[in-house]
Amino acid sequence: MLKLTYPFTLMTAILISATMLTSCGGGKRATLHLDQQATQTQAEKQDIQDAQQAKIEEMQTIIEQLVEQARLENPETTSLDALYLLSQDPNIPKFSQGQAAIAYATLLFEFEQPDAFAISESILQQWAHHPDAVKLHLLLAQHWDILDNHEATMDELTAALRQSNIDPDTLNDIIELGQPLLSSVSEESSIQWLLALSLHDTEHKELWLQQAAKYASLSRVLQIRRSDNPIQAEQADFYRYVARERLMVGDYHAVRVIAKILEVDLPDSEAASIVKHWAESEGEVSVVGVMLPLTGKYAVYGQQALQGIRLAMSKPEFENNIILRIQDTAGESDKVISAYYHLLAQGAQWIIGPLLSQNTSTIAPYLVNNIPVISLSNQVELASESGALFIHSLAKTVQADFMAHYALQQGKQRMVVIYDDNNSSTEEAAAFAQTFMDHGGEVIDMFALKEGVRDYRPAFVAMRERTDDEELLASLEEDLYLFSPTLEVDIKMPLNMDAIYIAASGKKIAVLAGQMAYSDITRIQLYGSHRWDDGHLLDDKGRYLSGAEFSTPFISLPQPNQAILDVQNQYRSIWADNQHISPLFALAYDTAMSIAVLGTRLGVKGEAAIHELNNTNEFPAISGNYHYDASGVSQKSFAIQRVYKGKLKTIQITK
């Protein structure tokens, strides 16, 4: 094996390269005429392949050592020039030329050369299918990300995923860089990245295909079919998930079109038979039970929920297929049990309710295991009490779970959690902290805002001291003592946190923000829930809240989307009420819509219904798309509101 020693010059590199190639016979000796090939024995062919592989391995050694030497010589590096010459040398194997070219481009980035982008793009055009191209694409993506060009970042990541072989570490880097960008790039870019990723990350393939389907309209599906990267056989479930999305919103034309595509393109796939059944189904009769407090002190809430259920069930596509059975629980525990058994006797295949947490807890031990019960309770932990019980909720704890995932996607790893000293805020803070830690984050401090206290500056100063980097502090104190043992200096430590989650009202947040700034807690990302949106968040015109973000249900947006407006108009028309629909109305409407489609168009019931709710498929909804997690709790998507120039701005609506 050839060894390189230092110092190393450009002429040395050229001479070594030429000598090595001559000793191996150069490029021409490996070239055979057709008549010679015909007379070769298998052993001779193997000898030629072995010799070629030996050349590649020797060239790899030279290239690796040139890269190492270039780093030592930087910025005046002759080894970099040598790599370029090797990339242009027709007398070495093609594979080695590409390897040298990509190594050359990589070093240009590393040395921050101004022409790195242009040269790299040129090299990738020439060596698009070289195994090393994937890492250069990733490097380009990382640099585009630094420049906040998310579309270019995603394009390069997708190009990397077009390569045939990607090692696990590189694949993880691609996922970590690309996943947070899905909500900030075009639908086309998101879909292409997710589809390409599904071919490599086979362990999570179905998850990526489901996610891609959320971005795909029928026109987008047809565009993909005509593109240079059509759906492959192992991605057939993408079509199934798109068809399900369309089915859940009543777009039966799209379902029929997708069924036809599968029939033509992938006729032997399981997806083809499933979507064909959906397209041809006229709908089955489904009996839906409802148990809500329609009288008593909670009647106003029960009536709101019932209105949402009735509006969903009254749609033309369901009117001949839904039988609605309603029981009044009056909010009383003994009545909820009898209401449940009445619904079972009436043949209910699905049940919506109860509404109150106490009623939900009461009924849980009595539930039969093949009739799904979807409660609208805010106590999400109750879902674990029965395999047939599911909780669909807009509770602040659900929002906290969402924000914990969102913060992690934004690269936040070290979190402080602050909360009001009451049960609701404490539960929200605990939910955020638990989810954040369960998924790899670190909660470095938690504390409650005591009632009756107006000045929390001492608490913030104490929090800063608790979260200081102790090793850094000790090092700074030691350095200070060495230089000035007699001088007392107050060391100002950098903040040792990435963000702060605050479970408190908007009115209190407006006050806390100024006090945190006074305590030198600045330029730290603040997160919260819809609890902030009480009309007082911007009392100080957002002076200290620039960039702060909080979750909010879709129906609470100042400019709701068309689906919400359509439901709003139907509500006003039917009940002659000009008020906006309530969150509870929207939650019940969404619950009823998903049940109606599952029970009639998909025709599932009994254990199949339980399975369908458990399989993590997402349901489109006006209150925020959702799916049920392993414990039966709805995991919802929320809009993200950001304080920007003294106003609230919707910066992301997750899909």
Secondary structure, 3 states (H helix, E strand, C coil): CCCCCCCCCHHHHHHHHHHHHHHCCCCHHHCCCHHHHHHCCHHHHHHHHHHHHHHHHHHHHHHHHHHHHHHHHCCCCHHHHHHHHHHCCCCCCHHHHHHHHHHHHHHHHHCCCCCHHHHHHHHHHHCCCCCCHHHHHHHHHHHHHHCCCHHHHHHHHHHHHCCCCCCHHHHHHHHHHHHHHHHHCCHHHHHHHHHHHHCCCHHHHHHHHHHHHHCCCHHHHHHHHHCCCCCCHHHCHHHHHHHHHHHHCCCHHHHHHHHHHHHHHCCCCHHHHHHHHHHHCCCCCEEEEEEECCCCCCHHHHHHHHHHHHHHHCCCCCCCCEEEEEEECCCCHHHHHHHHHHHHHCCCCEEECCCCHHHHHHHHHHCCCCCCEEECCCCHHHHHHCCCEEECCCCHHHHHHHHHHHHHHCCCCEEEEEEECCHHHHHHHHHHHHHHHHCCCEEEEEEEECCCCCCCHHHHHHHHHHCCCHHHHHHHHHHHHHHCCCCCCCCCCCCCCCEEEEECCHHHHHHHHHHHHHCCCCCCEEEECHHHCCCCCCCCCCCCCCCCEEEECHHHCCCCCHHHHHHHHHHHHHHCCCCCCCHHHHHHHHHHHHHHHHHHHCCCCCHHHHHHHHCCCCECCCCCCEEECCCCEEEECCEEEEEECCEEEEEEECC
